[in-house]
Amino acid sequence: MKLILSRKGFDTSAGGVPNPILPDGRLLALPIPDARATAAYEDITQQGEPLGPLVADLTRGKIAPSARAHLDPDLRADQRPRAPGWRPLFGQMGAAQSHLRNQGVGPGDLFLFFGLFRDVERVDGRWRFVSASRPRHVLWGWLQVADILALGDHLPVGFEWAHDHPHCQHLGTPRNMLYIASPRLTSDGRDVGLPGAGIFSRYATRHRLTAPNAETVSAWELPAWFQPRKGQPPLTYHADPRRWRRCSDRVALQAVARGQEFVLDGEQYPEAIPWARELIAGAVDVGHDATGDEGAG
């Protein structure tokens, strides 16, 4: 099984601002703007919070509530109306998809989605970033792959429920793929009692990638086992040994500033999947499953 750290949501280039951490700790990963998408920000609700006013406030009006939103990965049923048979899914295309293909990412592999986040507050009826808070990279969701669907000129029979997904508005584009979520998280073919996709509903320090007091958001602090081992492939895009520095039971990583999909081979790093599974189990204990129901497990 492979573990993929996948950068998704608003950042300083796509959307122009970080994703918000609400005062009650809720993590809201904002979909990036996409003029060809079928859903507008005002059509989407995350964890009970309508995105239209939130996006307009945080971007100071640069993105209107009526602007179209690239809702991808799409992990929760309760974000907008759904066609019968809907399942969580994630799309990728272009160079990033080529990287996933070259790394052999396929059924059974596990995406952990991360993005740039910052604390927000509501003042005089409007949302704004907390001036004293600093942005940081935070894990916010997951998806284990059950099937991979190559999108050609037409949506295949049986997948009509996916017609509203942003990548289905680009039919005929080369290297355009959908990753369909597994209904349940599995390990070695065994159901481990967790949803196959979902979100980390609230911020916790265990979800943070950026090191405490780091000068840049790309200065990460990870479990020590992430450090490359002799003769074993490192986290992709991070082969330069100068990016890694051991710090007691942790490892410091200067993560690359660009790039979307960072792949780690779980067979070479056997600690990876149990670590991810523990994060997911903690999220399910206190949050929601991918279908939007309470108390999944």
Secondary structure, DSSP 8 states (H G I E B T S, - for coil): -EEEEEE-S-BTTTBSS-EEE-TT-BB----EE-TT-S-BGGG-EETTEEHHHHHHHHTTTSS-TTSBEE--SB--GGGS---TT---EEEE-HHHHHHHHHTT--TT-EEEEEEEEEEEEEETTEEEE-TT---EEEEEEEEEEEEEEE--SS--TT-GGGTTSGGGGSTT-TT-EEEEE-SEEEETTEEEEEESEEE--B--GGGB-B-TT-SSTTEEEEEGGGS--TTS--STT---GGGEEEETTEEEEE--SS-SEEEEETTTSTTHHHHHHHHHHHHHHHSB-TTS-BT--
